[in-house]
Amino acid sequence: MAIDRVESSLRNKGMAWIRSRSGFVRYKMLKRVSLLEEIVCALDRARIPHCVTGGFAYDAMRGALTRYHADVDFALLGEHAEAAFAALRARGLDVTSRTAHKAVVATGDLHADLFLWRDVGHGNVDMMLLTETGCIEVQMPRHFVTASESVELMGVRFQIPSKQYLVSVLPFIDHLDDRAFICSLETAAPPRFEESVGHVEINTRRFAFRAVSSDTQLQERPQ
């Protein structure tokens, strides 16, 4: 009904306004940073290589919290998934494996996404995620995932991936400010993505990283 749509619209606008208030953002982010720190401690203790990605990684590079983040994102190699799950469960966290490329870590009403990069040989790894418009798959060199640097945000130190990694996951990023920030990053090898479309069970857009000397661009590969 029309009145239900109006109510939903007002509720969404109200939450958007609340989430834009700095006090609310900091309070909510303290809880998420606490979860981030707990996951980092568990993985570090088990000596499992990992990186924090997504909004918290971008803000750490900016040097300050810029907006509300609904969750925390981590990236690690799929070959370390079972050891990571065991380490997190030993710390009392719930871990649910959703797909071969993604798992969710939860405690109470907080959660974090673990993105698991699968080794596909020839020094490359890939990630496949389901979106509203279909499936997106990205392939990149393995060392983009394993290279990292130490940063600090809100008093917590953690590892974030290389700029090459952040630029390479651009096809997954929807938030306009995040896309603009990523596109502003200078990398040693500016990438080009060769795009192809597969037709298996669902429509899949595949992006393969290629290092070139020109600016970042997306190109569709002929079938």
C-alpha positions as CSV (number, residue, x, y, z in Angstrom):
1,M,0.0,0.0,0.0
2,A,1.0,3.6,-0.6
3,I,1.1,4.4,3.1
4,D,3.4,1.5,3.8
5,R,5.9,2.8,1.2
6,V,5.7,6.3,2.7
7,E,6.4,4.9,6.2
8,S,9.3,2.8,4.8
9,S,10.7,5.9,3.0
10,L,10.5,8.0,6.2
11,R,12.1,5.3,8.3
12,N,15.0,5.0,5.8
13,K,15.5,8.7,5.6
14,G,15.4,9.0,9.4
15,M,18.1,6.3,9.8
16,A,20.2,7.9,7.1
17,W,20.1,11.2,9.1
18,I,20.9,9.5,12.4
19,R,23.8,7.6,10.8
20,S,25.2,10.9,9.5
21,R,25.6,12.3,13.1
22,S,29.2,12.0,14.2
23,G,28.3,10.9,17.8
24,F,26.2,8.1,16.5
25,V,28.8,7.0,14.0
26,R,31.6,6.9,16.5
27,Y,29.5,5.0,19.1
28,K,28.4,2.3,16.5
29,M,31.9,2.1,15.0
30,L,33.5,1.5,18.5
31,K,31.5,-1.7,18.7
32,R,32.5,-2.8,15.2
33,V,36.2,-1.9,15.8
34,S,36.0,-4.0,18.9
35,L,34.9,-7.0,16.8
36,L,37.6,-6.2,14.2
37,E,40.2,-6.2,17.0
38,E,39.0,-9.6,18.3
39,I,39.1,-11.2,14.9
40,V,42.6,-9.8,14.2
41,C,43.9,-11.1,17.6
42,A,42.5,-14.6,16.8
43,L,44.0,-14.7,13.4
44,D,47.3,-13.3,14.5
45,R,47.6,-15.8,17.3
46,A,47.0,-18.6,14.9
47,R,49.6,-17.0,12.4
48,I,47.0,-16.8,9.6
49,P,47.8,-14.1,7.1
50,H,44.9,-11.7,6.6
51,C,43.9,-8.1,5.8
52,V,41.1,-5.8,6.7
53,T,39.4,-4.5,3.6
54,G,36.4,-2.4,2.7
55,G,35.3,0.8,4.4
56,F,37.6,0.4,7.4
57,A,40.6,-0.1,5.2
58,Y,39.8,3.0,3.2
59,D,39.3,5.1,6.3
60,A,42.6,3.8,7.8
61,M,44.3,5.1,4.6
62,R,42.5,8.4,4.9
63,G,43.6,8.6,8.6
64,A,40.1,9.1,10.1
65,L,36.7,7.6,10.3
66,T,34.5,9.1,7.6
67,R,31.2,7.4,7.7
68,Y,29.0,4.6,9.1
69,H,30.1,1.1,8.1
70,A,27.5,-1.7,8.5
71,D,30.1,-4.4,8.9
72,V,33.8,-5.3,8.9
73,D,35.4,-7.0,5.9
74,F,38.5,-9.3,5.9
75,A,40.4,-11.0,3.0
76,L,42.5,-14.1,3.2
77,L,43.5,-17.0,1.0
78,G,41.0,-19.8,0.8
79,E,43.6,-22.4,1.7
80,H,43.7,-20.9,5.2
81,A,39.9,-20.9,5.7
82,E,39.6,-24.0,7.9
83,A,42.4,-22.9,10.2
84,A,40.9,-19.4,10.4
85,F,37.4,-20.8,11.2
86,A,38.9,-23.0,14.0
87,A,40.8,-20.1,15.5
88,L,37.7,-17.8,15.5
89,R,35.4,-20.5,17.0
90,A,38.0,-21.1,19.7
91,R,37.6,-17.5,20.7
92,G,33.8,-17.9,21.0
93,L,32.8,-16.4,17.7
94,D,30.2,-17.9,15.4
95,V,31.4,-18.8,11.9
96,T,29.1,-19.7,9.1
97,S,30.5,-20.6,5.7
98,R,28.1,-19.2,3.0
99,T,30.0,-20.1,-0.2
100,A,33.4,-21.2,-1.3
101,H,34.4,-17.5,-1.4
102,K,32.7,-16.1,1.7
103,A,32.0,-16.8,5.4
104,V,30.4,-14.7,8.1
105,V,31.8,-14.2,11.6
106,A,29.2,-13.1,14.2
107,T,28.8,-12.2,17.8
108,G,25.5,-10.8,19.1
109,D,24.2,-8.3,16.6
110,L,27.6,-7.7,15.0
111,H,29.1,-9.5,12.1
112,A,32.2,-9.5,9.8
113,D,32.5,-10.9,6.3
114,L,35.5,-13.1,5.4
115,F,36.3,-13.1,1.7
116,L,38.2,-16.2,0.7
117,W,40.4,-15.8,-2.4
118,R,40.7,-19.2,-4.2
119,D,44.0,-20.2,-5.9
120,V,43.4,-20.8,-9.6
121,G,47.0,-21.5,-10.6
122,H,49.6,-19.6,-12.6
123,G,50.1,-17.2,-9.7
124,N,46.5,-16.0,-9.7
125,V,43.5,-16.1,-7.3
126,D,39.8,-15.3,-7.8
127,M,36.8,-14.2,-5.9
128,M,33.1,-14.6,-6.9
129,L,30.3,-12.7,-5.2
130,L,26.5,-12.7,-5.9
131,T,25.0,-9.3,-6.4
132,E,21.5,-8.0,-7.2
133,T,22.3,-8.1,-10.9
134,G,24.0,-11.4,-11.1
135,C,27.4,-12.8,-10.2
136,I,30.7,-10.9,-10.4
137,E,34.1,-12.7,-10.5
138,V,37.4,-11.0,-10.2
139,Q,40.8,-12.6,-10.8
140,M,44.1,-11.0,-9.8
141,P,47.7,-12.0,-9.0
142,R,48.1,-13.9,-5.7
143,H,50.7,-11.5,-4.3
144,F,48.1,-8.6,-4.4
145,V,46.3,-10.5,-1.6
146,T,49.4,-11.5,0.4
147,A,51.1,-8.1,0.4
148,S,49.9,-5.8,3.3
149,E,50.8,-2.8,5.5
150,S,50.2,-2.0,9.1
151,V,47.8,0.9,9.9
152,E,45.9,2.3,12.9
153,L,42.3,3.5,13.2
154,M,40.5,4.4,16.4
155,G,43.4,3.1,18.5
156,V,43.5,-0.4,16.9
157,R,46.3,-1.6,14.7
158,F,45.6,-4.0,11.8
159,Q,46.8,-5.0,8.3
160,I,45.3,-3.6,5.1
161,P,46.1,-4.9,1.6
162,S,48.2,-3.2,-1.0
163,K,46.9,-0.4,-3.2
164,Q,47.0,-2.8,-6.1
165,Y,44.5,-5.1,-4.3
166,L,42.2,-2.2,-3.4
167,V,42.2,-1.0,-7.1
168,S,41.7,-4.6,-8.3
169,V,38.4,-5.1,-6.4
170,L,36.8,-2.0,-7.9
171,P,34.2,-4.1,-9.8
172,F,32.8,-5.2,-6.4
173,I,32.5,-1.6,-5.0
174,D,29.1,0.2,-5.1
175,H,29.6,3.1,-2.7
176,L,30.3,6.2,-4.8
177,D,32.7,7.8,-2.3
178,D,34.6,4.6,-2.0
179,R,34.9,4.2,-5.8
180,A,36.1,7.7,-6.1
181,F,38.7,7.1,-3.4
182,I,39.9,3.9,-5.0
183,C,40.2,5.5,-8.4
184,S,42.4,8.2,-6.8
185,L,45.0,5.7,-5.6
186,E,48.3,5.7,-7.4
187,T,49.6,2.2,-8.0
188,A,52.9,0.9,-9.4
189,A,51.1,-0.9,-12.2
190,P,47.8,0.8,-13.2
191,P,45.4,-2.0,-14.1
192,R,43.0,-2.7,-16.9
193,F,40.2,-5.1,-16.4
194,E,39.2,-7.4,-19.3
195,E,35.6,-8.2,-18.9
196,S,33.7,-11.2,-20.2
197,V,30.2,-12.5,-19.6
198,G,29.6,-16.2,-18.9
199,H,26.3,-18.0,-19.2
200,V,26.2,-20.9,-16.8
201,E,23.5,-21.2,-14.1
202,I,23.4,-17.4,-13.7
203,N,24.8,-14.5,-15.6
204,T,28.4,-14.0,-14.5
205,R,30.5,-10.9,-15.2
206,R,34.2,-11.9,-15.1
207,F,37.0,-9.3,-14.6
208,A,40.6,-10.4,-15.2
209,F,43.4,-8.0,-14.0
210,R,45.9,-6.9,-16.6
211,A,48.8,-4.5,-15.8
212,V,49.2,-1.8,-18.4
213,S,50.9,1.6,-18.6
214,S,47.8,3.6,-19.2
215,D,45.0,4.7,-16.8
216,T,42.6,2.3,-15.1
217,Q,39.9,1.3,-17.4
218,L,37.3,-1.5,-17.8
219,Q,37.2,-3.3,-21.1
220,E,34.8,-5.9,-22.3
221,R,36.4,-9.0,-23.8
222,P,34.8,-10.3,-27.0
223,Q,33.2,-13.7,-26.7
